[in-house]
Amino acid sequence: MTAGMRKLGWPLVFAAVLALTRVPGLLPPNFSAVYAFVFCAGVFFPGAMAWWLPLGTLAVTDLALTAYYHFGLGYEVLSGPSFAALGLNYLAYAALILLGRCFQPQGSLVWLLGGGLLGAVLFYLITNTASWWFNPFGNPEYTRTLEGWLRALTLGVNGYPPTWEFFRNTLLSSGLFTALFAVAARLTAPAESPAEKEPVPSPAESESPAELEPKESA
């Protein structure tokens, strides 16, 4: 297996894990690997892969989830407000990737864990604010007032678990999966080959002694 394939292999495994965790009912509500995966992609994935792999994985799984909720469960999710809220989700994902780019892969695990938790807080605030403002399901509790916004961040909709429980699950899952992804990324990172570890000689060092001898003038 080439070094390029090894470098691509472990991010693809992480993406597959992310896709599996998005299966409805597999994990508790808002207990998700999404926030940690997107943040860690910004930290550990090289170059453009930090963008196209997490966002592409999320786009494919969002299409599948939209089809499931619309055609399988009968929810009206193919509407303007729903797509607007989904678009803000992707802005939040981009913010998490940018946040991850501010961290070094060699940083301490505690530091990375703090970054993952900060990303989860930002994602929760952005997405819950979007749900309150666009209100794709027409919840009467989500009035466009300060009270309605605070309700969206704390109590949520009547008849459902309060959103503060979702926030708790968001923090717990983000901390857990950030730690798992960070440890796995370090363990699976391809080691440098002996040739890569050898210092590259400077032009002066690479010249032979004969080339360094002064030439006789004619």
RODO-2510 file (C-alpha; in nm, 4 decimals, decimal comma):
residues 218
     n   res          X          Y          Z
     1     m     0,0000     0,0000     0,0000
     2     t     0,1408     0,3368    -0,0988
     3     a     0,1834     0,6259     0,1428
     4     g    -0,0894     0,8171    -0,0411
     5     m    -0,3361     0,5339     0,0059
     6     r    -0,2483     0,5091     0,3756
     7     k    -0,3017     0,8822     0,4192
     8     l    -0,6433     0,8564     0,2551
     9     g    -0,7389     0,5290     0,4226
    10     w    -0,7843     0,6342     0,7837
    11     p    -0,9846     0,9501     0,7039
    12     l    -1,2196     0,7355     0,4946
    13     v    -1,2626     0,4990     0,7891
    14     f    -1,3501     0,7957     1,0096
    15     a    -1,6001     0,9161     0,7486
    16     a    -1,7622     0,5714     0,7428
    17     v    -1,7903     0,5771     1,1226
    18     l    -1,9531     0,9199     1,1011
    19     a    -2,2062     0,7958     0,8458
    20     l    -2,2970     0,4978     1,0657
    21     t    -2,3514     0,7166     1,3715
    22     r    -2,6104     0,9187     1,1772
    23     v    -2,8431     0,6202     1,1369
    24     p    -3,1697     0,7279     1,3084
    25     g    -3,2183     0,5703     1,6502
    26     l    -2,8659     0,4325     1,6753
    27     l    -2,7547     0,6941     1,9298
    28     p    -2,9474     0,9066     2,1829
    29     p    -3,0877     1,2385     2,0550
    30     n    -2,8085     1,4835     1,9723
    31     f    -2,5468     1,2290     2,0790
    32     s    -2,3534     1,2618     1,7593
    33     a    -2,0045     1,2252     1,6197
    34     v    -2,0630     1,5064     1,3695
    35     y    -1,9229     1,7960     1,5709
    36     a    -1,6103     1,6076     1,6762
    37     f    -1,5490     1,4669     1,3283
    38     v    -1,5772     1,8046     1,1568
    39     f    -1,3527     1,9710     1,4146
    40     c    -1,0932     1,6914     1,3994
    41     a    -1,1013     1,7012     1,0192
    42     g    -0,9859     2,0607     1,0438
    43     v    -0,7106     1,9580     1,2831
    44     f    -0,5774     1,6391     1,1265
    45     f    -0,6802     1,6140     0,7608
    46     p    -0,4346     1,7599     0,5088
    47     g    -0,5178     2,0371     0,2648
    48     a    -0,8476     2,0298     0,0809
    49     m    -0,9393     1,6935     0,2345
    50     a    -1,0258     1,8789     0,5543
    51     w    -1,3137     2,0330     0,3585
    52     w    -1,4380     1,7935     0,0945
    53     l    -1,4370     1,4743     0,3008
    54     p    -1,6420     1,5868     0,6046
    55     l    -1,8739     1,8136     0,4060
    56     g    -1,9204     1,5516     0,1350
    57     t    -1,9981     1,2808     0,3911
    58     l    -2,2486     1,5064     0,5641
    59     a    -2,4123     1,6043     0,2344
    60     v    -2,4633     1,2413     0,1309
    61     t    -2,6022     1,1405     0,4692
    62     d    -2,8234     1,4518     0,4835
    63     l    -2,9755     1,3565     0,1490
    64     a    -3,0476     1,0081     0,2809
    65     l    -3,1953     1,1448     0,6044
    66     t    -3,4107     1,3955     0,4167
    67     a    -3,5522     1,1180     0,2003
    68     y    -3,6146     0,9017     0,5075
    69     y    -3,7962     1,1709     0,7055
    70     h    -3,9959     1,2987     0,4080
    71     f    -4,0952     0,9800     0,2298
    72     g    -4,0647     0,7333     0,5164
    73     l    -4,2065     0,9273     0,8105
    74     g    -4,4102     1,1893     0,6264
    75     y    -4,2394     1,4985     0,7683
    76     e    -4,2467     1,8107     0,5535
    77     v    -3,8743     1,8709     0,5246
    78     l    -3,8647     1,9713     0,1578
    79     s    -3,9473     2,3335     0,2274
    80     g    -3,7713     2,6668     0,2097
    81     p    -3,7301     2,7079     0,5874
    82     s    -3,5943     2,3536     0,6177
    83     f    -3,3330     2,4129     0,3498
    84     a    -3,2433     2,7502     0,5018
    85     a    -3,1865     2,5879     0,8413
    86     l    -2,9837     2,3125     0,6744
    87     g    -2,7738     2,5732     0,4971
    88     l    -2,6906     2,7346     0,8304
    89     n    -2,5859     2,3921     0,9558
    90     y    -2,3233     2,3840     0,6823
    91     l    -2,2041     2,7303     0,7755
    92     a    -2,1621     2,5939     1,1277
    93     y    -1,9680     2,2957     0,9897
    94     a    -1,7392     2,5333     0,8020
    95     a    -1,6843     2,7301     1,1230
    96     l    -1,5851     2,4092     1,3029
    97     i    -1,3369     2,3203     1,0291
    98     l    -1,1854     2,6678     1,0502
    99     l    -1,1682     2,6308     1,4271
   100     g    -0,9878     2,3003     1,3842
   101     r    -0,7346     2,4605     1,1492
   102     c    -0,6315     2,6842     1,4396
   103     f    -0,5106     2,3794     1,6354
   104     q    -0,1935     2,1791     1,5845
   105     p    -0,2227     1,7992     1,5464
   106     q     0,0669     1,7651     1,7913
   107     g    -0,1158     1,9691     2,0554
   108     s    -0,2077     1,8169     2,3886
   109     l    -0,5179     1,6008     2,4055
   110     v    -0,6653     1,8313     2,6697
   111     w    -0,6203     2,1292     2,4384
   112     l    -0,7867     1,9446     2,1499
   113     l    -1,0673     1,8318     2,3781
   114     g    -1,1290     2,1929     2,4760
   115     g    -1,1424     2,2888     2,1095
   116     g    -1,3933     2,0131     2,0376
   117     l    -1,6160     2,1283     2,3240
   118     l    -1,5945     2,4888     2,2081
   119     g    -1,6960     2,3754     1,8616
   120     a    -1,9941     2,1882     2,0050
   121     v    -2,1109     2,5001     2,1896
   122     l    -2,0822     2,7093     1,8734
   123     f    -2,2668     2,4491     1,6686
   124     y    -2,5468     2,4244     1,9245
   125     l    -2,5941     2,8004     1,9368
   126     i    -2,5896     2,8405     1,5581
   127     t    -2,8192     2,5499     1,4738
   128     n    -3,0707     2,6077     1,7528
   129     t    -3,0868     2,9736     1,6627
   130     a    -3,1521     2,8711     1,3020
   131     s    -3,4285     2,6322     1,4131
   132     w    -3,5866     2,9116     1,6160
   133     w    -3,5619     3,1752     1,3441
   134     f    -3,6693     2,9677     1,0434
   135     n    -3,8980     2,7368     1,2469
   136     p    -3,9355     2,4800     0,9665
   137     f    -4,1898     2,2717     1,1612
   138     g    -4,4054     2,5685     1,2610
   139     n    -4,3660     2,5250     1,6369
   140     p    -4,5837     2,7860     1,8135
   141     e    -4,3342     2,8133     2,1007
   142     y    -4,0688     2,9576     1,8705
   143     t    -4,1920     3,3142     1,8492
   144     r    -3,9443     3,5626     1,7047
   145     t    -3,8816     3,7273     2,0376
   146     l    -3,6066     3,7063     2,2961
   147     e    -3,8290     3,4753     2,4984
   148     g    -3,8805     3,2476     2,1987
   149     w    -3,5059     3,2328     2,1306
   150     l    -3,4242     3,1503     2,4931
   151     r    -3,6908     2,8820     2,4882
   152     a    -3,5320     2,7297     2,1787
   153     l    -3,1996     2,7136     2,3636
   154     t    -3,3359     2,5718     2,6894
   155     l    -3,6823     2,4137     2,6904
   156     g    -3,7651     2,3586     2,3259
   157     v    -4,1034     2,2360     2,2074
   158     n    -4,3813     2,1032     2,4290
   159     g    -4,4131     1,7269     2,4212
   160     y    -4,0447     1,6692     2,3489
   161     p    -3,7377     1,6473     2,5734
   162     p    -3,6027     1,9926     2,6620
   163     t    -3,3273     2,1245     2,4422
   164     w    -3,0928     2,1620     2,7389
   165     e    -3,0792     1,7808     2,7430
   166     f    -2,9776     1,7922     2,3777
   167     f    -2,7078     2,0422     2,4725
   168     r    -2,5826     1,8083     2,7433
   169     n    -2,5688     1,5217     2,4947
   170     t    -2,3948     1,7480     2,2454
   171     l    -2,1177     1,8256     2,4938
   172     l    -2,0818     1,4648     2,6085
   173     s    -2,0701     1,3223     2,2577
   174     s    -1,8365     1,5925     2,1319
   175     g    -1,5937     1,5325     2,4167
   176     l    -1,6052     1,1558     2,3737
   177     f    -1,5689     1,1481     1,9960
   178     t    -1,3078     1,4253     1,9885
   179     a    -1,0913     1,2198     2,2228
   180     l    -1,1497     0,9019     2,0197
   181     f    -1,0816     1,0668     1,6838
   182     a    -0,7733     1,2486     1,8133
   183     v    -0,6199     0,9349     1,9641
   184     a    -0,7051     0,7261     1,6574
   185     a    -0,5640     0,9904     1,4220
   186     r    -0,2329     0,9894     1,6055
   187     l    -0,2147     0,6112     1,6192
   188     t    -0,2976     0,5673     1,2512
   189     a    -0,0951     0,8578     1,1124
   190     p     0,1567     0,7160     0,8618
   191     a     0,5107     0,7204     0,9933
   192     e     0,7850     0,8884     0,7966
   193     s     1,0045     0,6621     0,5924
   194     p     1,3811     0,6563     0,6636
   195     a     1,4373     0,8535     0,3435
   196     e     1,1927     1,1221     0,4602
   197     k     1,3680     1,1472     0,7957
   198     e     1,7146     1,1999     0,6434
   199     p     1,8040     1,5682     0,6133
   200     v     1,8238     1,7019     0,2624
   201     p     2,1841     1,8085     0,1896
   202     s     2,2417     2,1665     0,0941
   203     p     2,3891     2,2435    -0,2503
   204     a     2,7282     2,3185    -0,0932
   205     e     2,7280     1,9862     0,0932
   206     s     2,6297     1,7911    -0,2164
   207     e     2,9255     1,9113    -0,4206
   208     s     3,2221     1,6770    -0,4417
   209     p     3,5693     1,7857    -0,3208
   210     a     3,6887     1,7964    -0,6803
   211     e     3,4171     2,0429    -0,7687
   212     l     3,5178     2,2635    -0,4768
   213     e     3,8860     2,2882    -0,5850
   214     p     3,9727     2,6206    -0,7521
   215     k     4,0271     2,5966    -1,1231
   216     e     4,3582     2,7063    -1,2716
   217     s     4,3411     3,0156    -1,4787
   218     a     4,4407     2,9839    -1,8424
***
